Amino acid sequence: MKSDPRLVLITPTWKGDLDHFRVMRCSLEHSGLAELDHYVIVQNEDLSLFEEFRGRTGLRLLSTKDVLPESVECRRVRARMLSEHFGRNFTRICGSLRRMVGWPLWPSYTGWHTQQICKLKLASELGCDKSVILDSDVVVTPSATAQDFLGSSRILCFTEWRKRADLRGKVRNWVLESERLVDADHEVDPVNTYFDTPFVFDRRVLSAALADLESKSGTTWWSALFSRPPRRWSEFGFYKAYLTYKVPRDSVDWLVPSFSRYIYDTSDPKRVTETVRKMIVDPDIHYVTIHSQASGRESWDPKVYLAPLLSLLMEEH
């Protein structure tokens, strides 16, 4: 099987997710997605840590310096330095100030935000029909195939429907801000609240959405996004809102990703390993997300379950 020019994989990552990425890439190499081009964007200062993957079949190792506009990359580097120097609590406070009074600017350029810009830039600029975003915390099973994303003749968008009245927290914020970004003139109910990966971008639709954002804002699309309150906008939310309000409904195939599973509790590494062991041999399961808390919110080292998982995947093949 040769790499399909209609479809590429994109993974933004950084040093905090290196062990997760190692597991994900190992699983991908033994799946039906192995021959697809896989663009991996690493924060520039972390690039040397990912050199072990350079030269892997289909893998295109890039840095944020390669992808982001120069001004954005400079601000990202400064934001990371400030965040690491002052810590999580101070960064959170500054983010709240940015939302309330519009200052300081740097919380809008942290890695979480700039990773989203990297996804949008590559997905809209690469010469392919569709880009599939795969986060580092995904395990790809042997049953996964490119047809998971190419099987529909319409625009494919994964979905999880939820009543608007039930929206809470960050999901509610992402939905509302996304609707503002596309100038939604009414409220659709129920709402698509799928924010996981794999997530599919159709290049033509995404390019149209970004061009529309530039036209309305009078600036570059990334500047328009960075001007929004930090942690309130979502690249997936923006794209889904454009599909919902600006694209004919009958041209979109809204698909519940029944082939995906999720693991949230990683406190017992043996249980995690055994759960994944069962899932990767189930033909109905193609993707398993082990939600990453690599930023320090877990009280245990993720390596306690990632190392056994890597061994499991290597034993299976």
C-alpha distance (Angstrom), angle and dihedral (degrees) to the residues before:
residue distance angle dihedral
M1 . . .
K2 3.81 . .
S3 3.78 125.3 .
D4 3.81 109.1 -81.5
P5 3.82 111.1 -123.8
R6 3.79 89.0 -153.5
L7 3.79 93.6 64.4
V8 3.82 138.5 41.3
L9 3.79 134.7 172.3
I10 3.82 122.7 -128.4
T11 3.81 126.9 -164.9
P12 3.82 123.4 176.7
T13 3.80 111.5 -162.9
W14 3.81 146.4 153.8
K15 3.80 141.0 -162.2
G16 3.80 93.3 -76.7
D17 3.80 89.7 63.2
L18 3.81 98.1 40.7
D19 3.81 95.0 111.9
H20 3.79 91.6 45.4
F21 3.80 90.0 48.9
R22 3.81 91.8 50.3
V23 3.81 89.8 56.5
M24 3.80 92.6 44.6
R25 3.79 94.2 49.4
C26 3.82 92.3 47.4
S27 3.80 90.6 52.5
L28 3.81 92.2 45.8
E29 3.82 92.4 52.7
H30 3.81 89.4 59.3
S31 3.79 96.2 46.8
G32 3.77 138.2 80.0
L33 3.80 88.3 -93.7
A34 3.81 93.9 62.8
E35 3.79 96.2 105.2
L36 3.80 96.4 49.7
D37 3.79 119.3 104.1
H38 3.80 108.0 -101.0
Y39 3.81 116.9 -158.3
V40 3.80 111.4 -159.4
I41 3.82 116.9 -169.6
V42 3.80 114.9 -163.4
Q43 3.79 127.3 -173.4
N44 3.80 102.6 -98.4
E45 3.80 97.4 -119.1
D46 3.83 89.6 52.9
L47 3.81 96.9 48.6
S48 3.82 95.9 103.0
L49 3.82 90.1 59.8
F50 3.81 89.9 62.2
E51 3.81 97.6 49.4
E52 3.82 90.0 106.0
F53 3.81 87.6 73.7
R54 3.78 97.6 50.5
G55 3.78 111.2 113.1
R56 3.81 95.5 25.5
T57 3.80 112.8 140.9
G58 3.78 110.1 -79.0
L59 3.82 94.6 -7.9
R60 3.81 115.9 135.5
L61 3.81 108.9 -166.9
L62 3.81 112.5 -155.6
S63 3.78 135.1 167.6
T64 3.79 128.3 -137.5
K65 3.80 85.8 -109.5
D66 3.81 88.0 62.9
V67 3.80 94.0 49.9
L68 3.79 111.8 29.1
P69 3.81 124.4 73.6
E70 3.81 108.9 -98.9
S71 3.81 94.7 -111.6
V72 3.81 91.3 50.9
E73 3.80 92.7 48.2
C74 3.81 90.9 52.2
R75 3.78 91.3 51.1
R76 3.81 91.2 46.2
V77 3.81 91.4 54.7
R78 3.80 91.3 49.2
A79 3.82 92.1 46.9
R80 3.80 91.3 51.8
M81 3.81 92.0 49.3
L82 3.80 92.0 50.4
S83 3.80 93.1 44.6
E84 3.80 93.4 49.9
H85 3.82 92.0 44.6
F86 3.80 97.9 48.5
G87 3.81 99.4 30.5
R88 3.79 137.6 -133.1
N89 3.80 99.1 -59.7
F90 3.80 94.4 51.2
T91 3.80 90.5 46.2
R92 3.81 90.2 51.7
I93 3.81 91.1 50.4
C94 3.80 91.4 49.6
G95 3.79 89.7 49.1
S96 3.80 89.8 53.7
L97 3.82 90.3 49.6
R98 3.79 90.1 50.3
R99 3.81 89.9 54.0
M100 3.81 94.1 46.3
V101 3.82 104.6 38.0
G102 3.83 103.9 10.6
W103 3.82 95.3 -112.6
P104 3.03 143.4 139.3
L105 3.81 101.3 31.3
W106 3.80 99.8 -159.1
P107 3.86 98.6 80.6
S108 3.82 87.1 67.5
Y109 3.82 90.0 63.5
T110 3.79 102.2 52.8
G111 3.79 120.2 127.1
W112 3.81 94.9 -93.0
H113 3.81 90.3 60.2
T114 3.80 98.8 39.4
Q115 3.81 91.5 49.4
Q116 3.79 87.2 60.5
I117 3.80 90.9 52.4
C118 3.83 89.6 50.2
K119 3.80 90.7 54.3
L120 3.79 93.2 49.0
K121 3.81 94.5 46.0
L122 3.80 95.6 50.5
A123 3.79 95.3 40.2
S124 3.81 91.1 52.0
E125 3.82 97.4 41.3
L126 3.81 106.3 39.5
G127 3.80 116.0 96.0
C128 3.78 97.3 -113.9
D129 3.78 136.6 100.9
K130 3.78 97.7 -125.5
S131 3.79 137.7 17.7
V132 3.79 121.2 -157.6
I133 3.79 116.1 -153.5
L134 3.79 113.0 -144.9
D135 3.79 117.5 -176.9
S136 3.79 121.3 -145.7
D137 3.81 92.5 -108.7
V138 3.82 94.3 65.2
V139 3.80 123.4 104.6
V140 3.81 111.0 -155.2
T141 3.80 113.2 -149.1
P142 3.83 125.9 -145.2
S143 3.82 88.8 -106.1
A144 3.82 93.3 64.4
T145 3.79 115.0 110.0
A146 3.79 139.3 174.5
Q147 3.81 87.4 -110.4
D148 3.79 87.2 73.2
F149 3.80 84.8 77.3
L150 3.81 103.3 24.0
G151 3.78 101.1 47.7
S152 3.80 95.9 95.2
S153 3.80 126.0 72.9
R154 3.80 88.8 -153.9
I155 3.81 130.3 64.7
L156 3.79 106.1 -68.2
C157 3.79 120.7 -140.4
F158 3.79 124.7 167.3
T159 3.75 114.8 -134.4
E160 3.77 147.0 -168.6
W161 3.79 110.7 -170.0
R162 3.78 120.4 -144.0
K163 3.81 132.9 168.6
R164 3.78 112.0 -102.7
A165 3.80 91.3 -128.6
D166 3.81 89.5 59.9
L167 3.81 95.6 56.5
R168 3.79 114.7 118.3
G169 3.79 141.2 171.1
K170 3.77 121.6 -15.3
V171 3.81 94.1 -4.7
R172 3.80 91.0 56.9
N173 3.81 90.5 48.0
W174 3.81 92.5 49.6
V175 3.79 92.5 49.1
L176 3.82 95.4 47.8
E177 3.81 95.0 44.5
S178 3.80 91.3 47.0
E179 3.80 90.5 53.4
R180 3.81 89.8 51.2
L181 3.80 90.9 50.9
V182 3.83 91.9 57.2
D183 3.82 94.6 38.5
A184 3.80 94.0 -119.3
D185 3.81 108.7 -160.6
H186 3.81 96.0 -160.5
E187 3.80 140.0 19.7
V188 3.79 120.3 -102.4
D189 3.78 115.0 -149.4
P190 3.02 127.7 -135.3
V191 3.82 99.7 37.3
N192 3.80 129.7 -142.6
T193 3.83 103.7 -118.6
Y194 3.82 98.8 173.8
F195 3.81 107.1 131.5
D196 3.80 99.7 153.9
T197 3.78 132.2 100.7
P198 2.94 143.6 -72.2
F199 3.79 86.3 63.9
V200 3.81 122.5 170.7
F201 3.80 125.5 -140.6
D202 3.81 118.8 -167.0
R203 3.82 104.3 -147.1
R204 3.81 97.2 -143.5
V205 3.79 93.4 48.7
L206 3.80 93.4 44.3
S207 3.82 92.4 48.5
A208 3.80 89.9 50.8
A209 3.81 91.4 48.9
L210 3.80 92.8 50.5
A211 3.81 92.3 45.5
D212 3.81 89.4 51.0
L213 3.81 90.5 50.5
E214 3.81 90.7 51.5
S215 3.79 91.8 48.6
K216 3.79 93.0 51.8
S217 3.81 96.4 41.8
G218 3.80 98.4 41.0
T219 3.79 90.9 -134.7
T220 3.79 139.8 73.6
W221 3.78 114.2 -58.5
W222 3.81 92.1 -118.4
S223 3.82 91.1 52.5
A224 3.78 88.5 50.6
L225 3.81 90.4 53.6
F226 3.81 94.6 44.6
S227 3.81 88.9 52.5
R228 3.80 90.1 62.9
P229 3.82 120.1 89.3
P230 3.83 111.4 -78.3
R231 3.80 117.6 -101.5
R232 3.80 89.5 12.3
W233 3.81 100.0 90.7
S234 3.79 129.2 63.1
E235 3.80 129.7 -164.1
F236 3.81 89.9 -143.3
G237 3.80 91.7 46.3
F238 3.81 92.0 50.7
Y239 3.81 92.2 50.1
K240 3.82 93.2 46.4
A241 3.80 91.6 48.1
Y242 3.80 90.1 52.4
L243 3.80 90.2 50.7
T244 3.79 90.8 47.6
Y245 3.79 99.7 46.8
K246 3.81 106.1 22.7
V247 3.82 106.1 33.8
P248 3.84 124.7 67.8
R249 3.79 107.0 -98.1
D250 3.80 94.2 -133.5
S251 3.81 90.6 59.4
V252 3.82 92.4 62.2
D253 3.78 125.8 77.8
W254 3.81 104.1 -150.6
L255 3.80 102.5 -159.8
V256 3.80 129.2 -174.5
P257 3.84 105.2 -137.0
S258 3.79 96.1 -127.0
F259 3.81 90.3 167.0
S260 3.82 92.6 66.4
R261 3.80 128.7 89.6
Y262 3.81 132.0 -175.0
I263 3.79 135.2 -145.6
Y264 3.81 115.8 -163.3
D265 3.79 104.0 164.9
T266 3.82 111.6 66.5
S267 3.80 97.3 161.1
D268 3.82 92.3 109.6
P269 3.85 108.9 54.5
K270 3.81 93.6 -169.8
R271 3.79 91.5 54.2
V272 3.81 91.3 47.9
T273 3.81 91.5 50.8
E274 3.79 94.0 47.3
T275 3.80 92.0 46.6
V276 3.80 91.7 52.3
R277 3.82 90.8 44.1
K278 3.81 89.4 59.6
M279 3.79 94.5 42.0
I280 3.80 97.9 52.1
V281 3.80 92.0 58.8
D282 3.80 94.0 47.7
P283 3.84 107.2 98.6
D284 3.81 90.9 -152.0
I285 3.83 92.0 61.0
H286 3.81 118.1 74.5
Y287 3.82 103.6 159.2
V288 3.80 132.6 32.4
T289 3.79 118.7 -170.2
I290 3.80 115.6 -155.6
H291 3.76 98.2 -168.2
S292 3.78 107.8 -124.0
Q293 3.77 121.2 -131.4
A294 3.79 94.0 174.1
S295 3.79 91.9 137.3
G296 3.77 90.9 79.7
R297 3.80 105.4 -90.4
E298 3.80 92.8 117.7
S299 3.79 117.8 82.1
W300 3.81 90.0 -144.7
D301 3.77 133.6 60.7
P302 3.84 111.4 -100.2
K303 3.81 87.9 -140.0
V304 3.81 88.8 76.5
Y305 3.79 89.0 74.0
L306 3.81 101.4 21.1
A307 3.81 95.5 59.7
P308 3.83 93.1 53.9
L309 3.80 89.3 45.0
L310 3.80 91.7 54.0
S311 3.81 90.0 49.6
L312 3.79 90.3 49.0
L313 3.79 92.8 52.1
M314 3.79 92.4 47.9
E315 3.82 91.3 48.5
E316 3.79 91.5 51.1
H317 3.79 89.6 58.2
